[in-house]
Amino acid sequence: MDFVSVRVITEDVARLVDFYERTTGIAARWATPDFAELVSPSATLAIASTATVALFAEGAARAAANRSVIVEFRVEDVDTLRAGLADRIGEVVQEPTTMPWGNRSLLVRDPDGNLVNFFTPVTADAVARAAR
């Protein structure tokens, strides 16, 4: 089995795609106006309209209702990224902080309120885990 992607459901696909393109530097691949993907070498973030939910099961997902999942991106240098994102992000939940497990982490919210973590492994153990 291969883990392929995470899909975020939104009322405004273009707005959310714009946020992720600006913060990650990854250009979205649009399949339809209701569905786009940001594909990196290690994972894909799919962004879909609420209209697509009915194709699976009506009411199975709700836009802007997430309070349990954090979308995460490993970056080269989280502090440099933070400086470059100053005018691109709205709510910063936590400025870059070194976590007990060895990652330096910047936590923000996307326009729908989903948590997004940009992190850099900074301790020897964290760097070793990232290399696996």
LINURCOR-V695700 format. One record per residue. N is the residue number from 1. OMEGA is omega in degrees with one decimal (* if undefined). D_CENTER is the distance of its C-alpha to the mean C-alpha in Angstrom with 1 decimal. Layout:
BEGIN
N | OMEGA | D_CENTER
N | OMEGA | D_CENTER
END
This chain:
BEGIN
1 | 177.1 | 22.5
2 | 171.5 | 19.3
3 | -170.6 | 15.8
4 | -174.5 | 14.4
5 | 168.6 | 11.1
6 | 179.6 | 9.0
7 | 176.4 | 10.0
8 | 178.0 | 9.1
9 | -176.4 | 12.5
10 | 173.0 | 13.3
11 | -174.3 | 16.6
12 | -176.7 | 15.6
13 | -177.1 | 13.8
14 | -179.7 | 14.9
15 | -178.3 | 13.6
16 | 176.7 | 10.0
17 | 178.5 | 10.3
18 | 178.7 | 12.0
19 | -176.6 | 9.5
20 | 175.2 | 6.8
21 | -178.1 | 10.0
22 | -176.5 | 11.4
23 | -177.8 | 8.9
24 | -174.7 | 8.4
25 | 179.5 | 11.8
26 | 177.9 | 11.2
27 | 179.9 | 13.4
28 | 170.9 | 12.7
29 | -177.2 | 15.4
30 | 173.9 | 16.9
31 | 176.7 | 19.0
32 | 175.3 | 20.2
33 | -179.8 | 19.6
34 | -174.4 | 18.0
35 | 176.1 | 15.6
36 | 178.1 | 13.5
37 | 169.9 | 11.4
38 | -172.5 | 9.5
39 | 174.4 | 11.4
40 | 179.5 | 11.4
41 | -175.2 | 14.4
42 | -177.2 | 12.9
43 | 177.6 | 10.5
44 | 172.0 | 9.6
45 | 178.3 | 6.9
46 | 178.8 | 9.7
47 | -174.3 | 10.2
48 | 177.6 | 13.6
49 | 174.4 | 16.3
50 | 178.8 | 18.0
51 | -178.5 | 21.0
52 | -177.0 | 19.7
53 | -178.8 | 19.8
54 | 177.3 | 23.6
55 | 177.8 | 23.6
56 | 179.3 | 22.6
57 | -178.1 | 24.2
58 | 176.1 | 24.8
59 | -177.0 | 23.0
60 | 179.4 | 21.0
61 | 178.4 | 17.7
62 | 178.4 | 17.3
63 | 173.1 | 14.9
64 | -178.4 | 13.7
65 | -175.8 | 15.2
66 | 173.7 | 12.6
67 | -176.7 | 14.0
68 | -176.2 | 13.4
69 | 175.5 | 10.0
70 | 175.1 | 7.4
71 | -173.0 | 4.0
72 | 177.3 | 5.3
73 | 173.3 | 6.4
74 | -177.5 | 10.2
75 | -178.0 | 11.9
76 | -177.6 | 15.6
77 | -174.2 | 16.4
78 | 179.7 | 14.2
79 | 176.1 | 17.2
80 | 177.5 | 17.7
81 | -179.4 | 14.2
82 | 179.7 | 14.7
83 | -179.8 | 18.0
84 | -178.7 | 16.7
85 | -173.0 | 14.1
86 | -177.2 | 16.9
87 | -175.1 | 17.4
88 | -176.9 | 14.0
89 | 178.3 | 12.4
90 | -174.2 | 14.1
91 | 171.7 | 14.0
92 | -179.6 | 13.8
93 | 179.3 | 14.1
94 | 175.1 | 15.2
95 | -179.3 | 16.3
96 | -176.4 | 16.1
97 | 175.8 | 18.0
98 | -175.6 | 19.2
99 | -178.9 | 18.7
100 | -178.5 | 21.6
101 | 170.8 | 20.1
102 | 175.3 | 20.0
103 | 171.0 | 16.5
104 | -164.9 | 16.2
105 | 171.2 | 13.2
106 | -177.1 | 11.8
107 | -179.8 | 10.3
108 | 172.5 | 9.5
109 | 173.7 | 9.2
110 | -176.8 | 7.9
111 | 176.8 | 11.2
112 | 179.0 | 11.5
113 | 177.2 | 11.2
114 | 177.5 | 8.2
115 | 178.4 | 7.6
116 | -179.5 | 5.0
117 | 170.5 | 7.0
118 | -175.4 | 8.2
119 | 175.8 | 11.3
120 | 173.2 | 14.5
121 | -176.4 | 17.1
122 | 177.4 | 20.3
123 | -179.6 | 23.0
124 | 179.2 | 25.0
125 | -179.7 | 23.9
126 | 177.8 | 20.1
127 | 179.0 | 20.7
128 | 178.3 | 22.9
129 | -178.4 | 20.3
130 | -178.2 | 17.8
131 | -178.4 | 20.6
132 | * | 21.2
END
